[in-house]
């Protein structure tokens, strides 16, 4: 018995079918908030895709500060680096990212790493030997 890998679909359409659609035609498959964002900024999204295609042909990494761009099917497979305010966070666009914004994949705040308490932070630490 051979196990087949399940093909990814987005609202019943495969990635290949979605890539043939125009950016504005793709908005029919998005939720209302993402749809409004894409319809307002479709020109900016199309400009970003055309610039990315030029950079891919030159083998340059695609770096961007635009955290508010919505992922559309023509971006699937691209490797982009999104700025988080400190560094560029690298990520590859997959089908599951459709309809999400770039900023969701580059967190701006680091996880809190709690260490030991400093001297004077607790009642017992006052009497610790200072080294």
Buried (B, 14 or more C-beta within 10 A) or exposed (E): EEEEEEEEEBEEBEBEEBBEBEBEEBBEBBEEEBBEBBEEBBEEBBEBBEEBEEBBEEEEEBEBEBBEBBBBBBBBEBEBBBBBEEEBBBBEBEBEBBBEBBBEBBEEEEEEEEEEEEEEEEEEEEEEEEE
